[in-house]
């Protein structure tokens, strides 16, 4: 290592060392930031992949209108059954027995009416 002969040379050498140290420090920080950016990119790519999978799954399983058609078909069946009054009564009796519990925890059946012997 060369020894400075003047104060001006000494200042210049100190300044050069300080700048070299600063460049090394900034280079290390830059490398750390690049690693962090790479990790964030990987996380982002993974999240985007999950989002695409979710959207694909939702678009495959959705059948809009299926429930609407079932309700309409059921309603048409009940209204058509009104033409035959006996069948209509049987259906409504069964629906009442399913929705109203007896008192013992079981449901009553519309066809099970007590008969007098």
C-alpha positions, 0 to 999 in steps of 0.5 A: 500500500502506497503511503500518501506524501501530501495531505491532498493525496491522503484525502484522495485515498480516504475518499476512494476507500470510502467510495469503494466501501459504499459501492460494496454496501450498495451492491450487497443491498442490491443483491438482497433486493433482487432476491426479495423481488424474485421471491415476490414474483414467485409468490405472485405467480403462484397466487395467479395460478391459484386464481386461474384454477379457482376461476376454471373450477367455478366456470366448469361446475356452474350450471345456471338455470338447472335449479330454475328448471327443477322448480318450474317442473315441480310447479308444473307437475303440482298444477297439472296434478290439480286436474286430478283432485285426488292426486293433488290431495295426496301430494298436499297431505304428504307435504304437510306430514313431512313438514309437521312433526307429530309430538313424539318426534316422528312425522305423520303419514297422510295415508295412515289415517286411523280406522274405526274397527 
